[in-house]
Amino acid sequence: MILYVSGVSMDMNNEAEDRQAKDILKSVRNIELKCLKLSNSRMHGSYLSVFKGRGLEFTEIREYMSGDDVRAIDWNVTARMGYPHIKEFVEERDICVYLLVDVSGSFDFGTQKAMKREVAAELCASVAYSALKNNDLVGMVLFSDRVEKFIKPAKGRKHMARLVHEILKIRPESRQTGLKEPLAFLSNVIKQRSIVFIISDFIDDTESYSKYLGCLAKENDVVAIDLYDDRELEMPSVGLIELEDEETGEQMIVDTSDPEFISAFEENVVGNRKRIVSLMRKKRIDRLEVSTSCDWVSSLSGFFRLRSKRRSCA
């Protein structure tokens, strides 16, 4: 009897795992289709305008055509041939993009449209497919308070789909958030100047990783995407409720109508965000806030446009 029950339990576990695997694959396909469409439209243009290649590479000299930039005319060839010719160049890409993605316990939280991990997967897919369209390499580091998984930079749609799949399926060894180790790891891995997107809720002591973030930003173009859920910033007044820390598992009963609790909660939240903003400003790192309830597409493309405009004016 025990063996029979055990066998049924195992079958049920296998069925649950199969359903979960199918759900993940379905999510990957949906995200892929959504982000491929975006990368073919406004997101691609935004990405390309912000992250330029290393320079221009000469390809050929050809006959001048109406609409060409007259500044590209090669006057020596033009004099020899008797009619205008121009030098044509293409942008040297050879860019490597790294996605540093938080998969700690706090990313399995969401009270709005989706969990933070799901939004993170969509953000990564959008950046990855835009990079793919520009023939850029994309690598990824999944982290908690340690490096949970490292995927070497590569190209191709299969590789991009794999990145999304890994974000959704991974079950991290640790539930804590800690940026020190992953930042130090990535600094050692990167061999040439790269683009780094850090997607996290930054629930960590800024002093513990400040030095490592500075080292990474000194040699690379770093963008911090601060992903949060609205309920993490504002506590509704609903009386006594039981709360559980997603990272430590600690449970407690709090009175959300208690003015002292609300005041302490808001002070803690505001203080943490001020420290993050201050650190990013000090390290000269561009930071974007994204809520699980907002249109992240508009947020990200708008962020890229502002960044591009700012750099063109510099």
C-alpha positions as CSV (number, residue, x, y, z in Angstrom):
1,M,0.0,0.0,0.0
2,I,2.8,2.4,0.8
3,L,4.6,1.6,-2.4
4,Y,1.4,2.1,-4.3
5,V,0.8,5.5,-2.8
6,S,4.4,6.4,-3.3
7,G,4.1,5.5,-6.9
8,V,1.0,7.6,-7.4
9,S,2.7,10.5,-5.7
10,M,5.7,10.2,-8.0
11,D,3.4,10.1,-11.1
12,M,1.6,13.2,-9.8
13,N,5.0,14.9,-9.3
14,N,6.1,14.0,-12.8
15,E,2.8,15.3,-14.2
16,A,3.2,18.5,-12.3
17,E,6.8,18.9,-13.6
18,D,5.6,18.1,-17.2
19,R,2.9,20.8,-16.9
20,Q,5.4,23.3,-15.5
21,A,7.8,22.5,-18.4
22,K,5.0,23.0,-21.0
23,D,3.9,26.3,-19.3
24,I,7.5,27.5,-19.4
25,L,7.9,26.6,-23.1
26,K,4.6,28.4,-23.9
27,S,5.8,31.5,-22.0
28,V,9.1,31.4,-23.9
29,R,7.3,31.3,-27.2
30,N,4.9,34.1,-26.3
31,I,7.8,36.3,-25.1
32,E,9.8,35.5,-28.2
33,L,7.0,36.5,-30.5
34,K,6.3,39.7,-28.6
35,C,9.9,40.8,-28.4
36,L,10.8,39.8,-32.0
37,K,8.0,42.1,-33.1
38,L,9.3,44.9,-30.8
39,S,12.9,44.4,-32.0
40,N,11.7,44.9,-35.6
41,S,10.1,48.2,-34.8
42,R,10.7,50.9,-32.2
43,M,12.9,48.9,-29.8
44,H,15.4,48.1,-32.5
45,G,15.9,51.7,-33.5
46,S,16.2,52.9,-29.9
47,Y,18.8,50.2,-29.1
48,L,20.8,51.0,-32.3
49,S,20.9,54.7,-31.6
50,V,22.2,54.3,-28.1
51,F,24.7,51.5,-28.4
52,K,27.1,52.3,-31.3
53,G,29.8,50.0,-32.7
54,R,33.5,50.6,-32.3
55,G,33.7,52.7,-35.4
56,L,33.3,52.6,-39.2
57,E,34.9,50.2,-41.6
58,F,35.6,51.0,-45.2
59,T,33.8,48.7,-47.6
60,E,34.0,50.1,-51.2
61,I,34.2,53.1,-53.5
62,R,31.1,53.5,-55.7
63,E,29.5,56.0,-58.0
64,Y,27.8,59.0,-56.3
65,M,24.0,58.7,-56.3
66,S,21.4,61.4,-55.6
67,G,20.8,61.7,-51.9
68,D,24.3,60.6,-50.9
69,D,26.3,62.7,-48.4
70,V,28.6,65.0,-50.4
71,R,31.1,64.8,-47.5
72,A,31.7,61.2,-48.5
73,I,33.0,62.1,-52.0
74,D,36.5,60.8,-52.7
75,W,38.0,63.6,-54.7
76,N,41.0,61.7,-55.9
77,V,38.9,58.9,-57.5
78,T,36.5,61.5,-58.8
79,A,39.3,63.4,-60.5
80,R,40.6,60.2,-62.1
81,M,37.2,58.9,-63.3
82,G,35.8,62.2,-64.3
83,Y,32.5,61.9,-62.3
84,P,31.8,61.8,-58.6
85,H,32.5,58.7,-56.5
86,I,32.1,58.2,-52.8
87,K,33.7,56.1,-50.1
88,E,31.2,53.8,-48.4
89,F,31.5,52.6,-44.8
90,V,29.6,50.2,-42.5
91,E,29.5,50.3,-38.7
92,E,31.8,47.9,-37.0
93,R,29.6,46.2,-34.4
94,D,31.5,43.4,-32.6
95,I,29.6,44.4,-29.5
96,C,29.1,42.1,-26.5
97,V,26.0,42.5,-24.3
98,Y,25.8,40.9,-20.9
99,L,22.5,40.5,-19.0
100,L,23.0,40.4,-15.2
101,V,19.7,39.1,-14.0
102,D,18.4,38.8,-10.4
103,V,16.6,35.4,-9.8
104,S,16.5,35.6,-6.0
105,G,13.3,34.9,-4.0
106,S,12.1,38.5,-4.2
107,F,11.8,38.1,-8.0
108,D,9.0,35.4,-7.5
109,F,6.8,38.2,-6.3
110,G,4.2,40.2,-8.1
111,T,0.7,41.6,-7.2
112,Q,0.0,43.4,-10.5
113,K,0.1,42.0,-14.1
114,A,3.1,39.7,-13.7
115,M,5.8,38.5,-11.3
116,K,9.1,40.4,-11.4
117,R,10.9,37.4,-12.9
118,E,8.4,37.3,-15.9
119,V,8.9,41.0,-16.6
120,A,12.7,40.5,-16.3
121,A,12.5,37.7,-18.9
122,E,10.6,40.0,-21.3
123,L,13.1,42.9,-20.7
124,C,16.0,40.5,-21.4
125,A,14.3,39.1,-24.5
126,S,13.7,42.6,-25.9
127,V,17.3,43.6,-25.4
128,A,18.6,40.3,-26.7
129,Y,16.6,40.3,-29.9
130,S,17.6,43.9,-30.6
131,A,21.2,42.8,-30.1
132,L,20.6,39.8,-32.4
133,K,19.3,42.0,-35.2
134,N,22.5,44.1,-34.9
135,N,24.7,41.0,-35.0
136,D,25.8,41.5,-31.4
137,L,26.8,38.8,-29.0
138,V,24.7,38.3,-25.8
139,G,25.7,36.5,-22.6
140,M,23.9,36.2,-19.3
141,V,24.6,35.8,-15.5
142,L,21.8,34.7,-13.3
143,F,22.4,35.5,-9.7
144,S,21.0,35.5,-6.1
145,D,23.7,36.3,-3.6
146,R,26.0,34.2,-5.7
147,V,26.4,33.3,-9.4
148,E,23.6,30.7,-10.1
149,K,24.4,30.3,-13.8
150,F,26.6,31.8,-16.5
151,I,25.9,31.5,-20.2
152,K,28.7,32.5,-22.5
153,P,28.0,35.2,-25.2
154,A,26.6,33.9,-28.4
155,K,24.4,34.8,-31.3
156,G,21.3,33.3,-32.9
157,R,17.6,32.9,-32.2
158,K,18.0,29.6,-30.4
159,H,20.5,31.1,-28.1
160,M,18.2,34.0,-27.3
161,A,15.3,31.7,-26.6
162,R,17.5,29.7,-24.3
163,L,18.3,32.8,-22.3
164,V,14.6,33.4,-21.7
165,H,14.0,29.8,-20.9
166,E,16.8,29.8,-18.3
167,I,15.4,32.8,-16.5
168,L,11.9,31.3,-16.2
169,K,12.9,27.7,-15.2
170,I,15.9,28.2,-12.9
171,R,15.4,27.3,-9.2
172,P,18.3,29.1,-7.5
173,E,20.3,27.5,-4.7
174,S,19.9,30.7,-2.6
175,R,16.9,32.9,-2.1
176,Q,18.9,36.0,-1.0
177,T,19.9,39.0,-3.1
178,G,23.6,40.0,-3.1
179,L,25.3,41.9,-6.0
180,K,28.9,41.7,-4.8
181,E,29.8,38.2,-6.1
182,P,28.1,38.5,-9.5
183,L,29.5,41.9,-10.2
184,A,33.0,40.7,-9.3
185,F,32.5,37.6,-11.4
186,L,31.4,39.6,-14.4
187,S,34.3,42.0,-14.1
188,N,36.7,39.1,-14.4
189,V,34.8,37.4,-17.3
190,I,34.6,40.5,-19.6
191,K,37.7,40.8,-21.8
192,Q,36.7,43.9,-23.8
193,R,34.5,46.9,-23.3
194,S,30.9,45.6,-23.2
195,I,27.3,46.7,-22.5
196,V,26.0,45.4,-19.2
197,F,22.3,45.5,-18.2
198,I,21.7,44.8,-14.5
199,I,18.1,43.8,-13.9
200,S,17.4,43.6,-10.2
201,D,15.3,45.0,-7.3
202,F,18.6,45.9,-5.6
203,I,17.5,44.6,-2.2
204,D,21.0,44.7,-0.8
205,D,23.2,47.0,1.2
206,T,24.7,49.4,-1.3
207,E,27.9,49.6,0.6
208,S,28.6,45.9,0.1
209,Y,28.7,46.1,-3.7
210,S,29.6,49.8,-4.3
211,K,33.3,49.1,-5.1
212,Y,32.5,46.2,-7.4
213,L,29.8,48.2,-9.3
214,G,32.3,51.0,-9.8
215,C,35.0,48.7,-11.2
216,L,32.5,47.2,-13.7
217,A,31.2,50.6,-14.7
218,K,34.7,52.0,-15.2
219,E,35.5,49.6,-18.0
220,N,32.0,49.0,-19.5
221,D,28.7,50.7,-20.4
222,V,26.4,49.8,-17.5
223,V,22.6,50.3,-17.4
224,A,20.7,49.5,-14.2
225,I,17.1,48.5,-14.5
226,D,15.4,48.7,-11.1
227,L,12.5,46.3,-11.2
228,Y,9.8,46.6,-8.5
229,D,6.2,45.8,-7.6
230,D,3.9,48.6,-6.5
231,R,3.1,46.8,-3.2
232,E,6.8,47.0,-2.3
233,L,6.5,50.7,-2.2
234,E,3.1,51.3,-0.7
235,M,1.3,49.2,1.9
236,P,-2.5,49.2,1.8
237,S,-4.3,49.9,5.1
238,V,-6.2,46.6,5.5
239,G,-5.7,45.9,9.2
240,L,-3.9,42.7,10.5
241,I,-2.1,40.7,7.8
242,E,0.6,38.0,7.7
243,L,3.6,38.9,5.7
244,E,6.4,36.5,4.5
245,D,9.9,37.6,3.4
246,E,10.4,35.9,0.0
247,E,14.1,35.7,0.6
248,T,14.4,34.6,4.2
249,G,11.1,32.9,4.7
250,E,10.5,34.8,7.9
251,Q,6.8,35.3,8.7
252,M,5.2,38.0,10.8
253,I,1.8,39.5,11.5
254,V,1.6,43.3,11.1
255,D,-1.1,45.9,11.6
256,T,-1.2,47.8,8.3
257,S,-3.5,50.4,9.9
258,D,-0.9,51.3,12.6
259,P,0.5,54.8,11.8
260,E,3.9,53.8,13.4
261,F,4.2,50.7,11.2
262,I,3.3,52.7,8.0
263,S,5.7,55.4,8.9
264,A,8.6,53.0,9.5
265,F,7.7,51.1,6.3
266,E,7.7,54.2,4.2
267,E,10.9,55.5,5.8
268,N,12.7,52.2,5.0
269,V,11.4,52.1,1.4
270,V,12.3,55.8,0.7
271,G,15.7,55.4,2.4
272,N,16.6,52.3,0.3
273,R,15.7,53.9,-3.0
274,K,17.5,57.1,-2.1
275,R,20.7,55.1,-1.5
276,I,20.3,53.3,-4.8
277,V,19.8,56.5,-6.7
278,S,22.7,58.2,-5.0
279,L,25.0,55.2,-5.7
280,M,24.1,55.1,-9.4
281,R,24.6,58.8,-9.7
282,K,28.0,58.6,-8.0
283,K,29.1,55.8,-10.4
284,R,27.6,57.6,-13.4
285,I,25.4,54.7,-14.2
286,D,22.1,55.3,-16.1
287,R,19.2,53.9,-14.1
288,L,15.6,53.1,-15.2
289,E,12.8,52.2,-12.8
290,V,10.3,49.6,-14.2
291,S,7.1,48.5,-12.3
292,T,5.4,45.2,-12.9
293,S,2.2,47.1,-13.5
294,C,3.6,49.6,-16.2
295,D,4.1,49.4,-19.9
296,W,7.8,48.5,-19.8
297,V,8.1,48.8,-23.6
298,S,7.4,52.5,-23.5
299,S,9.6,52.9,-20.4
300,L,12.6,51.2,-22.0
301,S,12.3,52.7,-25.5
302,G,11.7,56.2,-24.0
303,F,14.8,55.7,-21.8
304,F,16.9,54.8,-24.8
305,R,15.7,57.8,-26.7
306,L,16.6,60.2,-23.9
307,R,19.9,58.5,-23.4
308,S,20.7,58.8,-27.1
309,K,19.6,62.5,-27.2
310,R,21.7,63.3,-24.1
311,R,24.8,61.6,-25.6
312,S,24.4,63.3,-29.0
313,C,24.3,66.7,-27.1
314,A,27.4,65.9,-25.0
